[in-house]
Amino acid sequence: MRRKKASLWKIGLLGICLAVQTSIGFAAARVLTLQDCIGQALNENLAIQMTQSDMEKTHQAVKAAKSGEGVSVQAVNTDYWKRAASSHNPNTASDSPTTVVSDQLVFSLPIYTGGKAQQTVNAAILSYETAQNNWQLSRQQTKYQTTVAYYHVLQYKNLLKADGDTINDYTLHLQNLETSYAAGLASRLQLLQTKVNLANAEDAQMRDQAAYRQAVVVLKNLIEVPQEEDIELTEDFPYERAPSLMLTDCVATAQKNRLEISVAQDAVKIAQAQVQIAASAKKPTVALNGYTGLQGSSFNNTNENYYSLYMTVSYNLFDSGLANAQIKEADAAVTKAQKALRQQQETIYADVTQYYWSMQEADKRIQTSKTALEQAEEVCKIAQVSFSAGLETNQDILDAEVALTTARNNYIQALYDYNVNRAGLDLAVGTIV
């Protein structure tokens, strides 16, 4: 009876394991559109999250800078003991020390800082604006990278389909050729040539399969999907011709919209603020100070009220050249920031130009490669029929199939290049959001 129960228990356990394996093996792949991937990447991307942290950091820095313009108040407690020296013998102290306990409220209000406080606030505000722009830039870059990664997967998905069609064509032709060879109607040379072409097609399929897997890995990393989870892309390459665009208009839009220019301009302003902060060391500072408190001979006897209000004016007479060195250092930073701004403007022009002409060129290739593909398909069909009728050679069939494979690959590449460069142009002119 025990053996029977143990056997039933083992059978049940085996059934559970098989059910779990089956559910895992047939788990549905996550279906994703391009917009799904972009949304997932924007929500999960770590670079975007880090720029959000930078925004919070610089926001708090603004508050800290503004606090330097306000009143500061401190509570101070002082306890000390003192003994008066003997009037007859200065080296001899009296035997009765005096205890003094003082509780104070000390305040200070800067009235004039030579521009240091105001420029510190301005620099902090500009840093906060820069952090906001960097957050937007990180989102734009993530959207572009995700779009390119999505299209990269689609590219190899379509290439694998084309590889499969080529292999099927070669396999079918090889089967017909083997029948003809068995009947003495085809030569061994023709048979070997076809087998070589088939092997080459299978080799291309294996390379594209490896590239497809790698493209999927990159996309999963961007959208924060576990590598062990299967995904399925539901869209194919879109092709909608962009409206007629002038390169000059694209460049002008880029110079107006690109956030990188705003970041570079703010960097110049921050550097200029640092010059004024450094120069403030050579100006006087004025502050209103005061204190009020109680004083007594013990903690329980602080009954003597006192207060004081005074203004301090300070001026740096000599600092061994420190202020001058800091001003020159800040001036050099301004020059560097201005050159970086100009370099950024030139880079933007180059980006727009590159993506603009690459998109135009890919658009033309789509038209020509689509026509070439249609013609290559027709040539291949004619060649197969003519070969069956004995009007074409085996080499004609192989040449036609190679031309068809090339036309398929060219059309897929043109679609990929067009979509990637169109996304790049949106990024370059600052219209990707």
N, C-alpha and C positions, 0 to 999 in steps of 0.2 A: 504494500500500500504506500509506503514511504517512497519507494522508487518511482511509483506511478505519479505521486505528487511532485517529486523532483523533476521528472520528465516534463510534466505539464508546465512547471515553473520555467524551465529552460526554454520550452517552446514559446511561452508567452514573452519571455525576455528577448528571444530572437525576433519575434514578430515586431516588438517595439523598436528594436534596433533597425530592422529593415524599413519600418515606417519612417523613422527619423532620417535614414539615409535617402529614402525616396523623396521626402519633403525637401531635403537640402539639394538633392541632385536636380529636382525639377522646380526649384524656386524661380519665380518669375523675375526676369530682368527688369531693372528700373528703366522705364520709358522716359526719354528726355528730349525736349525740343531745345532749340538754341536759347530761347528766352528762359526756359527752366534752368539751363546751365548757368546763364548769366546771373539770374536771381540767386541761385545757390552760391555762386562764387562771391557775389557782393555781400551776402550774409555771413559767410564763413571765412573769408580771406583774412589771414593773419596780418598782412601788410596794412590792410585798411584798418583793422583793429588797433594796430600800433599808431597809426596817424590819428586815430580818435583819442588815444592816450596823450599824444603830443598836444592836441587841441585843449584837453583839460589842463594839462601842465601849463601851457602858455596863458590860459584863461586865469589860472590862479596867480601866475606871475604878474598879470596886469593889476590884480587886486593888491598884491604885495607892493608893487611900484607906487600905486596911488596912496597907500598908507604912509609913504614917506613924506607926503605933503600935509598930513594931518597932525593933530595933537597926540603926543605920547605921554602917558601917565604911568608912574611907577610908585608902588608902595615900598617904603624903605624902613626897616627897623634897625636901630643902632644901639648897642649896649656896650658901655665901656666904664672902666674904673680909673680914677686919677687920685694922686696924692700930691699935695703942695709941699714944696721943699721948705726947710726951716729957714726963717729969716736971718738967724744968726750963723747958721752953717749951711751953705748951699748944697753940700755933699750929703747932708742928713735929711731924709724924708720924714714927714710927720707920721705918726702911728695910726692916724684915722683916715683911711682912703674914702673917697667920695664916689658913689655910684651914680651914673647918669644913664637914663633910658630915654631914647628919642624915637618917636613914630612919625614918619613923614609921608606926604604925598608930593612927588616931584613931577613937574610937567615941563614939556618943551614944545614950542611951536616954531617951525622954520618959517621965516618971513621972506628971505631972499637967499637963494642957493647958487646964484650965478647961472641959472638955467639947468642945473644938473637934475633937479627933481622932475621938472617938466619934461625934459628930453628923455629921462629914464622911463617915464610913463609912455611917451610917444613910441619909444623903441619897443616897449612891451606890447603895446597895442598892435604895432606892425608885425611883431613876431606871432601874435595870435592870428592876425589875418593871413600870414604865411602858412600857419598850421592848418587853417581852414582850406586854403587853396591846395595844399599838399594832400589833404583828405580827398578833395574832389579829383585831383590828379591821380591818386591811387585808385579811385573807383573807375576812372576812365581807362587807365592802363589795364586794370583787371578785366574790364569788359572787353577791351581789344584782345588781350591775351586769350581769354576764354573763347572769343569768336574764332580766332585763328586756330586754336586747338580743336574746336568743334569741326571746322572745315578740314583740318588735317586728318581727322578720323574719317570724315566723309570721303576725302580723296582716296585713301587706301581701301576703304570699303568699296568704292566704285572700281578701283583698280583690281581688287580681288574678283569682283564680278566679271570684269573684262578678261582677267586671267582664266577664269572658269570657262567663259565662252570660247576663248582661244584653244584651251585644252580639249574641250568638247569637239571643236571643229577638227583638230588634228587627230583626235581619237577616232572620230567617224571616218575621216579620210583614210587613216591607217587600217581600219577594219576592212574597208572596201579594197584597199591596196593589197592586203593579205589574201583576200579572196581571189583577186586577179593574179597574185603571185602563185597561189596554189594551182590556178588554172593555166599557168605559164604565160599569162598576158602582161605581167609586170616583172621588172628586173629586181635583183637583190639590191642594186645601187639605189633604186627608187625607194625601196623599203627602208634602207638604212638612213637615207636622207630625211624621210618623214619621221623616223624614230628620233633622230637627232633634234629636229625642230620641236617635237613633242617634249623631249627631255628639257630643252631650253625653256619652253613655256612653263613646265612644272618648276624649274629652278626659279624663274621670275615670280611665280606664285608663292614659293616659299619665302623669297626675299620680301615680297609685299606683305605676307602674313606676319613676318617679324616686325616690319615697320608699322603695321596696323596695331599690333599689340603695344608697341612703344608709344604710339600716338594716344592710345586709350589710357595708358599709365599717366601721361602728361595731363590729359584732360581730367582724369580722376583727381590728380593732385590739386589742380586748380579749383575744382568745385568741391573738394573735401569729401569725396566718396570713397569708402573703403575699397582697397584694391581687390579684395576677394569678391566684391559684389559686381554682378554683371550689369551692364548698361546697354540700352538699345536706343540709337538715335533715329528719330522718326522722320526727319526732314532730309531732303536732298539739296544739292546746290541750287540756291535761288538764282535766277537770272532775269533781272529787270534793268534794262538799260538806264543808266543815270541820266538825268536831264543835262542838256548841253551846258557845259561849264567852261568858263574862261579861266586860264591859269592865273591871270592878274587878279581876278575876282577872288579866287581861292586864297591867294597870298594875302590880299587885303583883309579877308575874313579871318584868316589865321592870326595876323598881327593884332587884330581887334579882340579875338576870342580866347586865344591860348593863355591858359592860366600860368604857364611857365614865365611869360613876360611879366605878369603881375608879381610873381614871386621874385623875379630878378629886380624889378623896380623897387619893391619893398626892401630888398637887400641893400640897394643903394641908399635908400632913405634911412635905414637902420645904421648904416656906416656913417652917414652924415650926422645922425644924432649922437653917435659915439664921439665924433670930433668935438661937438659942442659940450658933451659931458667932460671930455678931457680938458677942454679950454676953461671950464668952470673952475678948475684948480687955480687959475691965475686971477680969479675974481674974488671979491670979498663975500662973506656970508653973514647973514643977520638972522638971529633967532631970539625969540621971547622965551624966557625961562622963569621958573618960580617954584616955590615949595611952601607948604604949610604943614604944621605938625604940632605934636604935644611932647613936652619934655618933663621929666621928673626924676626923683631919686630911686624909684623902683617901678616894677611892672604895675603895681596897684596905685602908684602915686605919680601919674603923668598929667599934671594939671596946669602946666605952664604952656600957654598957647603962643605960637609965634608963626610968622609968615614972612616971605620975601618975594619980591618981583623985580626982575632985572633983565636987561637986554644985552646980548653979547654980539660984538662985531669982530670977526676974525679975518685976517688977510695973510696969505702965504708969502712971506718975504724971500725965502730961499729954500729950495728943495733939491739942490745939487743937480738941476736939469731934468728932474723926473717929469714935471708937467710938459716941458717942451718935447721930450722923447715920446710921451704918450700921445701928444697931439700929432706928431709926425707919423707915428704908428697908425693912428686912426685915419689920417689923410691917405696913407698908402692903402688902407682897406677900402676907402671910397674909390680910389682909382681902379683897384682890382674888381670891385663890384660893378663899376661902370663898364669895364671891358667884358665882364661876364654877361652883362645885359646885351651888349652888342653881339657877342658870340651866340647868345640864345636866339636873337633875331635872325642871324645868319643860318643857324641850325634849323629853325622853323621854315625858312625859305627852302632850304635843301630838302627837308622832309616833304613839304607840299609838292615840290617839283618832282621828286622821285615817285611818290605814290600817284600823282596825277598822270604822268606819262606811262607808268607801268599799268595803270588801270586802262588807259586808252589803248595801249598795245594789246593787252589781254582781251579787251572787247573785240578788237579786230580779229584776233586769233580764234575767238569763239566762232565767228562767222565763217572763216576760212576752214577751220578744222571740222566744223559741223558739215559743211559741204563735202570736204574730203572724206569724212566718215561715211556719208551716204553713198558717195561714188565708190569707195572701197568695198562696201557691202555688196553693191551691185556687181562690181568686177569679180568678187569672190564667187557669187552665185553663178555668173556666166562661165567662169573658169571651171567650176565643178561640173556644170552641165556639159561643157565642151570636152572636158577630160573623159567623161563617161561615154561621149560619142567618138572619142579618139581623135579629137581635133586639137587638144592641148596636151602639153607634157606635164609630168609630175612637178617639174621645176616651176612651171607656170602657176600651178596650184599653190606651191609653197611660197612663191613670191607674192601672190595675191593675198595669202593669209598673213604674211609678214607686214604687208602694206596695211591690211585691215587692223592688225594689232597696233601698229604705229598710230594710225588714225584714231583709234579708240583712246589710246593713252594721251595723245595730243589734245583731244577734246576735253578729257577729264582734267588735264593740267591747266588748260586755258580757263575752264570754269573755276578751278581752285584759285588761280592767280588773280582772276577778275574779282572774286569775292573778297579775298584777303587784301588786295590793294584798295578796294573800295572802302573796306573797314579802316584801313590805314589812312586813307585820305580824310575820312570823317574824324579820325583822331588828330591828324595833322592840322586841320582847319579849326579844331576845337568845337565841332558840332556833336561829337559823341558825348552823351551824358549818362 
